[in-house]
Amino acid sequence: MKTTTHGSQRMQQRGIPRLMIEMLQRYGKRAYDHHGGVIRYLDKSARRSIEKYIGSQVYRRMHEFHDAYLVEAVDSGVIITCGHRFTALHLA
C-alpha cells in the first residue's frame, strides 16, 4: 500500500487502521471525483463482503470505521487522504 505523506498523516490523526484501508481498497465502492482521484467507501454490499471475509465478531468491533473513506490517485493508486464520512457523499 503506497501513501503520500499527507495520506499517512491523516490515517494516523484520524485513527484509521491499515486493516480498514486494505478493506476499503479491496471491497470499497469506487467513485471518481473528477479531479484525478478515486473515492473508495463502503456501501451495503461492501460491508457484507467484509463481514464474510473477516467474520462477524471482528466486523462488529470495527463499527466505528464503517463510515471511513479514502481518496487515491487514479493513475498510480497512491492513497492521497482518508477520513470519516459525517454526511452522504455527493458524487456527480
C-alpha positions as CSV (number, residue, x, y, z in Angstrom):
1,M,0.0,0.0,0.0
2,K,1.5,3.3,-1.1
3,T,0.6,6.5,0.6
4,T,1.6,10.1,0.3
5,T,3.0,11.8,3.4
6,H,-0.4,13.6,3.8
7,G,-2.3,10.3,3.5
8,S,-0.1,8.7,6.2
9,Q,-0.6,11.7,8.5
10,R,-4.4,11.6,8.0
11,M,-4.5,7.8,8.7
12,Q,-2.7,8.4,12.0
13,Q,-4.6,11.5,13.0
14,R,-8.0,10.0,12.3
15,G,-7.1,6.7,13.8
16,I,-8.0,4.6,10.8
17,P,-6.2,1.2,11.0
18,R,-4.3,-0.3,8.0
19,L,-6.7,-3.2,8.0
20,M,-9.6,-0.8,7.3
21,I,-7.6,0.9,4.5
22,E,-6.9,-2.5,3.0
23,M,-10.7,-3.4,3.2
24,L,-11.6,-0.1,1.5
25,Q,-9.1,-0.9,-1.3
26,R,-10.3,-4.4,-1.7
27,Y,-14.1,-4.1,-1.3
28,G,-14.9,-0.4,-1.3
29,K,-17.2,1.1,-4.0
30,R,-15.3,3.4,-6.4
31,A,-16.5,6.8,-7.4
32,Y,-14.5,9.3,-9.4
33,D,-14.1,12.8,-8.0
34,H,-13.4,14.4,-11.5
35,H,-10.1,15.9,-10.1
36,G,-7.8,12.9,-10.7
37,G,-8.9,10.9,-7.7
38,V,-11.0,7.9,-6.8
39,I,-13.1,7.9,-3.7
40,R,-13.5,4.5,-2.1
41,Y,-16.2,4.0,0.5
42,L,-18.3,1.1,1.9
43,D,-21.8,0.6,0.7
44,K,-24.1,-2.2,2.0
45,S,-22.8,-4.9,-0.3
46,A,-19.1,-4.0,0.5
47,R,-19.9,-4.2,4.3
48,R,-21.5,-7.7,3.7
49,S,-18.4,-8.8,1.8
50,I,-16.1,-7.6,4.6
51,E,-18.2,-9.3,7.2
52,K,-17.9,-12.6,5.3
53,Y,-14.1,-12.1,4.9
54,I,-13.1,-11.2,8.4
55,G,-16.0,-12.7,10.4
56,S,-19.0,-11.3,12.3
57,Q,-17.2,-10.7,15.6
58,V,-14.3,-8.7,14.2
59,Y,-16.6,-6.9,11.9
60,R,-18.8,-5.7,14.8
61,R,-15.7,-4.5,16.7
62,M,-14.8,-2.3,13.7
63,H,-18.2,-0.5,13.7
64,E,-16.6,2.9,14.2
65,F,-14.8,2.6,10.8
66,H,-17.8,1.6,8.7
67,D,-18.1,5.3,7.6
68,A,-14.4,5.5,6.6
69,Y,-13.4,6.6,3.1
70,L,-10.2,7.1,1.2
71,V,-9.1,9.0,-1.9
72,E,-6.4,7.6,-4.1
73,A,-4.8,8.8,-7.4
74,V,-6.5,7.4,-10.5
75,D,-3.2,6.7,-12.3
76,S,-1.0,5.4,-9.6
77,G,-3.3,4.1,-6.9
78,V,-1.4,6.1,-4.2
79,I,-3.5,7.0,-1.2
80,I,-3.9,10.7,-1.0
81,T,-6.1,11.1,2.1
82,C,-8.6,9.3,4.2
83,G,-11.3,10.1,6.8
84,H,-14.7,9.5,8.2
85,R,-17.9,10.5,6.4
86,F,-20.3,12.6,8.5
87,T,-22.7,13.2,5.6
88,A,-23.6,11.4,2.4
89,L,-21.1,11.6,-0.4
90,H,-22.4,13.9,-3.1
91,L,-20.9,12.5,-6.3
92,A,-21.9,14.0,-9.6
